Amino acid sequence: MSKYAFVTGANKGIGYEIVRQLSEKNYHVFVGARNEELGQQAVQSLNLLNISFIPVDISNSQPIQKIKQFIDWSMDGNTTIFQRLELMKKIRKKCLTTNSGY
């Protein structure tokens, strides 16, 4: 079975690096970003065949689930979703919360 990943916030920073590393591990990676121009630039700068751009606004989770369903259906695969914002919230909570809740 082929491996697919959909990474939000993938046009720069942590998301961009996640895309690069997943593509090196033979995933076909879908780059998700609000700004189409910046998303396309990220895809072009990586210059790899296994990366595609999908415009998406993560302020609403419903489009993300629809994109996952579409990718799973059209690519006959199992898609992993990397949401940079959610990842950062989890990291922040674990790293910055003391036993007293501060």
C-alpha positions in Angstrom: 0.0 0.0 0.0 1.2 3.5 -0.8 1.8 6.0 1.9 0.2 9.5 1.8 0.5 12.4 4.1 -1.4 15.7 4.2 0.5 18.4 6.0 -1.1 21.7 7.0 0.9 24.9 7.3 3.4 23.3 5.0 4.6 26.3 3.1 7.2 27.3 5.7 8.9 26.4 9.0 8.1 23.2 10.8 5.4 22.1 8.3 7.9 22.6 5.4 10.5 20.5 7.1 7.9 17.7 7.9 7.0 17.7 4.1 10.7 17.4 3.2 11.4 14.5 5.6 8.2 12.6 4.7 9.0 12.9 1.0 12.4 11.4 1.7 10.6 8.4 3.3 8.7 7.8 0.1 5.4 9.3 1.1 3.4 11.2 -1.4 2.9 14.5 0.5 0.1 16.9 0.0 1.1 20.4 1.0 -1.8 22.3 2.6 -1.6 26.1 2.9 -4.1 29.0 2.9 -2.0 31.1 0.5 -1.9 29.3 -2.9 1.1 31.3 -4.2 3.2 30.4 -1.1 2.0 26.8 -1.2 3.0 26.5 -4.9 6.4 28.1 -4.1 7.0 25.6 -1.4 6.3 22.7 -3.8 8.5 24.2 -6.4 11.4 24.9 -4.0 11.4 21.3 -2.8 11.5 20.2 -6.5 10.3 16.6 -5.8 7.8 14.6 -7.8 6.0 13.1 -4.8 4.7 16.5 -3.5 1.4 18.2 -4.5 -0.3 21.4 -3.3 -3.9 21.6 -1.9 -5.3 25.0 -0.8 -6.8 24.7 2.7 -7.8 26.9 5.6 -7.5 25.0 8.9 -9.7 27.3 10.9 -12.5 24.8 10.2 -11.7 21.1 10.6 -14.4 19.9 8.2 -12.5 20.7 5.0 -9.5 18.8 6.3 -11.6 15.6 6.8 -13.1 16.0 3.3 -9.6 16.4 1.9 -8.4 13.2 3.7 -11.5 11.3 2.4 -10.7 12.5 -1.1 -7.1 11.5 -0.9 -7.9 8.1 0.5 -10.5 7.5 -2.2 -8.5 8.8 -5.2 -5.2 7.4 -4.2 -6.5 4.1 -2.7 -4.3 4.7 0.4 -4.3 5.5 4.0 -3.5 9.2 4.6 -1.7 10.6 7.6 -2.6 14.2 8.6 -0.1 16.4 10.2 -1.6 19.6 11.6 1.2 21.8 12.6 -1.1 24.0 14.8 -2.4 21.0 16.8 1.0 19.6 17.2 2.4 22.8 18.6 -0.5 23.0 21.1 0.2 19.6 22.4 4.0 20.3 22.6 3.3 23.6 24.4 0.9 22.0 26.9 3.4 19.2 27.7 6.4 21.5 28.0 5.0 24.5 29.8 2.6 23.0 32.3 3.9 22.3 35.8 2.4 19.8 38.2 0.5 22.8 39.8 -1.0 23.6 36.4 1.1 26.7 35.8 
